[in-house]
Amino acid sequence: MPDADRPQELPARLLIDPEMINACRMRDFATIFRLMKTRAGIYPSMIARRCELTPNRVGEVIAGRRQLLHMDVIERIADGLRIPGHMLGLARRPWETPQALVATEREAPQQPDPEQQTPESLPSPDVDSILALATRTSLSTATLEAFRASIEDYWKRDNQHGGEALRPAIVGQLRYVVGLLKESRAPAIQNGLYGVAAELARLTGWTHFDARQYNQARTYFTEALQLAKEIDDRQFMANVLACMSLQATYQDKPADSLALVTAAQDQACSSLGTTPRVLAMLSMREAFAHATLGTRDSTHRAIGEAHRHFEQVRASDADPSWVAYFDEPKLLVDTGIAHGRLGEAATAEPLIEDALRREDRTNQRGRAFHSFWLARTQLDQGKLDQACHTATEALESASTVSSERVTGHLREFYDQLAPSRQEPVALAFEARLRALLPPVSGSPHP
């Protein structure tokens, strides 16, 4: 990159300036960006390049029309502008310690081989592989159905408990199925195995995305795309691209989000038999991308398209199993979230409320996520008591699920309470947050 864009140390006088210190402590990025311009000569366009933000997004922040709350965005700002981690409530950044001063770790004591630590009642991995070779039989359609049933069970448990504990089993099954693909089989069975492997890779990517482990998620989503491409399953490719689009909104990369979901729609439209439910889901993901960009008319148009597609859904449609979750309550809640992202809280609130009343109560993560959005729309309208009550309900659901994505949202809600932090309802929410959700490493917040 040009020297002007290369991250450089900030002037010491800026780092010790009380206004800068307070702005960083409060994560007041409007003030931080203004001080960068006036006292360090780092203009908004340069801030955008260094922090991987769009110039429009930087302008909205400076104008006070948008807050930056996602942890990965805050880390990009710290690294791009060379703000020491502790000033923003982060762990020490890697660049803060000169390479010459990084201590070399001592050689760790030699550990016993993993095989020696395996309980005596279990065979070694080598023996497992030998036994698998010895007992392998020709696969049938029943075997494929067994794989698909296990995937459906993984998704159900992921919704109820989160994917962290499931991931080792999912990855193990993915590796097993990919191993099966190396053998020659009848085309119908081989294509079925590719489909199973693609879904397992997407599910693995999803568990990483839900844990906010975005690089790992992208790796597995890309593998899922490649596997689906082998059998020209364009509907499933559209599904994976839609997942990647959603992840891009979380990484505050709305232009990428829109490009990915547009590609997803192209894949779906080029596939024979794409169902209205699939098209409705993709239109709603497009609405999310436009809402993140702040383009109101385009968001409303995409929402309208999603509803028009959904009106054409019929029980006899040959929907893929992976889109079954997109039912009417999901359509309503996503519509509310899209309006909420645009700042149209009064429109969003009744939609999300209605969806929550109709949503499956066993879907703990979904209920926690949607309750957060309801609380956010209520807070945006100045309904402090109601918002804190709703957020506390979200906490109860979130505490039963391993999902950093959901708990991160609830910590963002806590940040949004800053102007009312001393109100009794806010203090009660903070106490419940501390009790149910442990603090994240390097964060000063509950």
C-alpha positions in Angstrom: 0.0 0.0 0.0 1.2 3.6 -0.4 3.1 5.0 2.5 0.3 7.4 3.3 -2.0 4.4 3.9 0.5 2.3 5.8 -0.4 2.1 9.5 2.0 4.3 11.5 2.3 5.1 15.2 0.0 7.9 16.4 1.5 11.1 17.8 2.1 10.7 21.6 0.3 13.9 22.3 -2.9 12.4 20.8 -2.6 9.2 22.8 -2.3 11.1 26.1 -5.0 13.7 25.2 -7.8 13.4 27.8 -10.5 13.9 25.1 -9.0 11.0 23.0 -8.6 8.8 26.1 -12.3 9.4 27.1 -13.5 8.8 23.5 -11.7 5.5 23.3 -13.0 4.4 26.7 -16.5 5.2 25.6 -15.8 3.7 22.1 -17.1 7.1 20.7 -15.8 6.6 17.2 -17.3 9.9 15.9 -15.0 11.8 18.2 -12.1 9.4 17.6 -12.3 9.9 13.8 -12.6 13.6 14.2 -9.5 13.7 16.4 -7.7 11.5 13.9 -8.3 14.1 11.2 -7.6 17.3 13.2 -4.7 16.1 15.3 -3.0 13.4 13.3 -3.9 14.3 9.7 -5.7 11.0 9.1 -8.6 11.9 6.9 -11.9 9.9 6.6 -10.9 8.4 3.2 -7.7 7.1 4.8 -9.6 5.9 7.9 -11.9 3.9 5.6 -8.9 2.3 3.7 -6.9 1.5 6.9 -9.9 0.0 8.7 -11.6 -1.8 5.8 -14.7 0.3 6.1 -16.6 2.1 3.3 -16.2 5.9 3.1 -20.0 6.2 3.5 -19.8 4.2 6.7 -17.1 6.4 8.1 -19.1 9.5 7.2 -22.2 8.2 8.9 -20.2 7.5 12.1 -18.7 11.0 12.1 -22.2 12.5 11.5 -23.5 10.5 14.5 -25.9 8.4 12.3 -24.3 5.1 13.0 -22.5 3.3 15.8 -19.7 0.7 15.4 -20.3 -2.1 17.9 -19.0 -5.4 16.4 -15.8 -6.6 18.0 -14.1 -7.5 14.8 -14.7 -3.9 13.4 -13.3 -2.4 16.7 -10.2 -4.6 16.3 -9.7 -3.5 12.7 -9.9 0.2 13.8 -7.4 -0.4 16.6 -5.0 -2.1 14.2 -5.6 0.2 11.2 -5.2 3.4 13.2 -2.6 2.1 15.7 -4.7 2.7 18.8 -3.3 0.6 21.6 -5.7 -2.2 22.6 -6.1 -1.2 26.2 -7.5 2.2 25.2 -10.5 0.5 23.5 -10.9 -2.3 26.1 -9.1 -4.9 23.9 -6.3 -7.2 24.6 -2.8 -6.0 23.7 -2.4 -5.9 19.9 0.4 -8.0 18.3 2.0 -4.8 16.8 2.4 -3.2 20.2 5.4 -5.3 21.1 8.5 -4.9 18.8 9.5 -8.2 17.2 12.9 -8.0 18.8 11.4 -7.9 22.2 9.1 -10.8 21.8 10.2 -13.5 24.2 10.9 -16.9 22.7 8.9 -19.6 24.4 10.9 -22.3 26.1 10.7 -25.7 24.7 7.8 -27.4 26.3 8.4 -30.6 28.3 8.0 -33.6 26.1 4.5 -35.0 26.4 3.6 -38.6 25.9 2.3 -39.6 22.5 -1.5 -39.1 22.1 -1.7 -42.8 21.6 -0.2 -43.4 25.0 -2.8 -41.2 26.6 -5.8 -42.9 24.9 -7.8 -45.0 27.4 -6.8 -48.7 27.1 -10.4 -49.6 26.3 -10.2 -47.7 23.0 -8.3 -48.8 19.9 -5.7 -46.5 18.4 -6.6 -44.3 15.4 -4.6 -46.6 13.1 -6.6 -49.6 14.2 -9.8 -47.6 13.7 -8.7 -47.0 10.1 -7.9 -50.6 9.5 -11.2 -51.7 10.8 -13.0 -49.2 8.7 -11.3 -50.6 5.6 -12.1 -54.2 6.5 -15.8 -53.6 7.2 -16.6 -51.1 4.4 -19.4 -52.2 2.2 -21.0 -50.8 -0.9 -23.1 -47.7 -0.1 -26.8 -47.6 -0.8 -29.5 -44.9 -0.9 -30.3 -46.0 2.7 -26.8 -45.0 3.7 -27.3 -41.5 2.1 -30.6 -41.1 4.0 -28.8 -42.0 7.2 -26.3 -39.3 6.6 -29.0 -36.8 5.8 -31.0 -37.7 8.9 -27.9 -37.1 11.0 -27.4 -33.7 9.4 -31.0 -32.8 10.2 -30.4 -33.9 13.8 -27.2 -31.7 14.0 -29.2 -28.7 12.8 -31.9 -29.3 15.4 -29.4 -29.6 18.2 -27.5 -26.6 16.9 -30.7 -24.5 17.2 -31.3 -25.8 20.7 -27.8 -25.7 22.2 -25.4 -24.1 19.7 -22.8 -25.8 17.6 -19.6 -25.6 19.6 -19.9 -29.1 21.2 -21.3 -30.6 18.0 -18.4 -29.4 15.7 -15.9 -32.3 16.4 -18.6 -34.8 15.4 -19.6 -32.8 12.3 -16.0 -32.4 11.2 -15.3 -36.1 11.8 -18.3 -37.1 9.7 -17.2 -34.6 7.0 -13.8 -36.1 6.8 -15.3 -39.6 6.6 -17.6 -38.7 3.7 -14.8 -36.9 1.8 -12.8 -40.1 2.2 -15.6 -42.1 0.7 -15.6 -39.8 -2.3 -12.1 -41.1 -3.3 -13.6 -44.4 -4.4 -15.5 -45.1 -7.6 -19.3 -45.6 -7.1 -22.5 -45.4 -9.1 -23.2 -41.9 -10.2 -26.3 -41.5 -8.1 -24.5 -42.6 -5.0 -21.4 -40.5 -5.7 -23.5 -37.4 -6.4 -25.4 -38.0 -3.2 -22.2 -38.2 -1.2 -21.0 -34.9 -2.7 -24.3 -33.4 -1.6 -23.9 -34.8 1.9 -20.3 -33.5 2.1 -21.3 -30.1 0.9 -24.0 -29.8 3.6 -21.6 -31.0 6.3 -19.0 -28.4 5.2 -21.7 -25.7 5.3 -22.8 -26.8 8.7 -19.2 -26.7 10.0 -18.8 -23.2 8.5 -22.0 -22.2 10.3 -20.8 -23.3 13.7 -17.6 -21.2 13.2 -19.7 -18.2 12.0 -22.0 -18.5 15.1 -18.8 -18.5 17.2 -17.6 -15.4 15.4 -14.6 -17.3 14.0 -15.0 -15.8 10.6 -11.8 -17.0 8.9 -12.5 -20.6 9.7 -16.2 -20.1 8.6 -15.1 -18.8 5.2 -12.8 -21.7 4.7 -15.6 -24.3 5.2 -18.1 -22.3 3.3 -15.7 -22.2 0.4 -15.2 -26.0 0.6 -19.0 -26.4 0.6 -19.2 -24.3 -2.6 -16.6 -26.4 -4.3 -18.3 -29.7 -3.3 -21.7 -28.4 -4.5 -20.1 -27.2 -7.8 -18.9 -30.8 -8.5 -22.5 -31.9 -8.9 -23.7 -28.5 -10.3 -26.2 -28.1 -7.4 -26.8 -24.4 -8.0 -29.6 -24.1 -5.4 -27.2 -25.3 -2.7 -24.4 -23.0 -4.1 -26.9 -20.2 -3.7 -27.5 -21.3 -0.1 -23.8 -21.2 0.7 -23.3 -17.8 -0.9 -26.3 -16.5 1.1 -24.5 -17.7 4.3 -21.3 -15.9 3.2 -23.4 -12.8 2.5 -24.8 -12.8 6.0 -21.3 -13.2 7.5 -20.2 -10.2 5.5 -22.8 -8.0 7.2 -21.4 -9.1 10.5 -17.9 -8.1 9.4 -19.3 -4.7 8.4 -18.5 -5.3 4.7 -21.9 -4.5 3.2 -20.6 -4.2 -0.4 -19.3 -7.7 -0.2 -22.6 -8.9 1.3 -24.5 -7.5 -1.6 -22.1 -9.0 -4.2 -22.4 -12.4 -2.6 -26.2 -12.5 -2.3 -26.5 -11.2 -5.9 -24.3 -14.1 -7.0 -26.5 -16.4 -4.9 -29.6 -15.2 -6.7 -27.9 -15.7 -10.1 -27.2 -19.3 -9.2 -30.7 -19.9 -8.0 -32.3 -18.4 -11.1 -30.1 -20.4 -13.4 -31.3 -23.7 -11.7 -34.3 -25.5 -12.9 -36.8 -26.1 -10.1 -35.7 -23.4 -7.7 -38.7 -23.0 -5.3 -40.4 -19.8 -4.2 -39.3 -20.4 -0.6 -35.6 -20.4 -1.7 -36.2 -17.2 -3.7 -37.9 -15.6 -0.7 -35.0 -16.4 1.6 -32.5 -15.0 -0.9 -34.5 -11.8 -1.3 -34.5 -11.3 2.4 -30.7 -11.7 2.5 -30.5 -9.1 -0.2 -32.7 -6.8 2.0 -30.2 -7.3 4.9 -27.3 -6.3 2.6 -29.1 -3.1 1.4 -30.2 -2.3 5.0 -26.6 -2.5 6.1 -25.6 -0.2 3.3 -28.4 2.2 4.4 -30.1 2.2 1.0 -33.8 2.5 2.1 -35.6 2.2 -1.3 -33.5 -0.9 -2.3 -34.2 -2.5 1.1 -37.9 -2.0 0.8 -37.9 -3.3 -2.8 -36.1 -6.5 -1.7 -38.5 -7.0 1.3 -41.4 -6.7 -1.1 -39.9 -9.3 -3.4 -39.4 -11.7 -0.5 -43.0 -11.4 0.5 -44.2 -11.8 -3.1 -42.1 -15.0 -3.5 -43.4 -16.3 -0.2 -47.0 -15.8 -1.3 -46.3 -18.4 -4.0 -45.1 -21.1 -1.6 -47.2 -24.2 -1.8 -47.1 -27.4 0.4 -46.5 -29.5 -2.7 -43.2 -27.6 -3.6 -40.1 -29.7 -3.8 -38.2 -27.5 -1.3 -34.7 -28.5 -0.3 -34.5 -29.6 3.3 -32.0 -26.8 4.1 -34.6 -24.1 3.5 -37.4 -25.6 5.6 -36.6 -23.2 8.4 -37.7 -20.2 6.4 -41.4 -20.3 7.4 -43.8 -17.4 7.9 -42.6 -16.5 11.4 -39.0 -16.4 10.0 -40.2 -14.2 7.1 -41.8 -11.8 9.6 -38.9 -11.6 12.0 -36.4 -11.1 9.2 -38.6 -8.3 7.7 -38.6 -6.7 11.2 -34.8 -7.0 11.5 -34.3 -5.4 8.0 -36.5 -2.5 9.0 -34.6 -2.3 12.3 -31.3 -2.1 10.5 -32.7 0.9 8.6 -33.7 2.6 11.9 -37.4 2.1 11.2 -38.0 0.8 14.8 -41.7 1.5 14.9 -42.3 -0.6 11.9 -39.9 -3.4 13.0 -41.2 -3.8 16.6 -44.7 -5.4 15.9 -43.3 -7.7 13.2 -40.7 -9.1 15.5 -43.2 -9.4 18.4 -45.6 -11.3 16.2 -42.9 -13.7 15.0 -41.7 -14.4 18.6 -45.2 -15.3 19.6 -45.4 -17.9 16.8 -41.8 -19.1 16.9 -40.9 -22.6 18.0 -39.9 -22.3 21.7 -37.3 -25.1 21.5 -35.3 -22.9 19.1 -33.4 -21.2 22.0 -30.8 -19.4 19.9 -33.3 -18.1 17.5 -35.5 -16.8 20.3 -32.5 -15.1 22.0 -31.4 -13.5 18.7 -34.9 -12.3 17.8 -35.5 -11.0 21.4 -32.3 -9.0 21.1 -33.6 -7.3 18.0 -37.0 -6.6 19.6 -35.2 -5.0 22.6 -33.1 -2.9 20.2 -36.1 -1.6 18.4 -37.8 -0.8 21.7 -34.7 1.0 22.9 -34.5 3.0 19.7 -38.0 4.3 20.4 -37.0 5.3 24.0 -38.9 2.4 25.7 -36.2 1.8 28.2 -38.2 -0.3 30.7 -39.7 -2.5 28.0 -36.3 -2.9 26.2 -34.5 -4.0 29.3 -37.2 -6.5 30.1 -37.1 -8.0 26.6 -33.3 -8.1 26.7 -33.4 -10.0 30.0 -35.7 -12.5 28.4 -33.1 -12.8 25.6 -30.5 -13.4 28.2 -32.4 -16.3 29.7 -32.5 -18.1 26.3 -28.9 -17.1 25.4 -27.6 -18.7 28.7 -28.7 -22.1 27.5 -27.0 -21.9 24.1 -23.3 -21.7 23.2 -23.4 -18.9 20.7 -20.9 -16.0 20.8 -22.9 -14.4 18.0 -25.9 -14.0 20.3 -24.0 -13.1 23.5 -22.0 -10.5 21.4 -25.3 -8.9 20.5 -26.4 -8.8 24.1 -23.2 -7.1 25.1 -23.8 -4.6 22.2 -27.2 -3.9 23.8 -25.4 -3.2 27.1 -23.2 -0.7 25.3 -26.2 1.0 23.8 -27.5 1.5 27.4 -24.6 3.8 28.2 -26.7 7.0 28.4 -29.1 5.3 30.8 -26.7 3.1 32.6 -27.7 4.3 36.1 -31.4 3.7 35.7 -32.7 0.9 37.9 -33.9 -1.2 34.9 -30.5 -0.9 33.3 -28.7 -1.8 36.5 -30.9 -4.9 36.8 -30.1 -5.9 33.3 -26.4 -5.5 33.9 -26.6 -7.6 37.0 -28.4 -10.4 35.1 -25.9 -10.1 32.3 -23.0 -10.5 34.7 -24.7 -13.5 36.3 -25.5 -15.4 33.1 -22.8 -14.5 30.6 -19.1 -14.5 31.5 -17.0 -11.5 30.3 -15.2 -12.0 27.0 -11.4 -11.9 27.2 -9.9 -8.4 27.1 -13.3 -6.7 27.4 -14.2 -4.3 30.3 -17.9 -5.0 29.8 -20.0 -7.7 31.5 
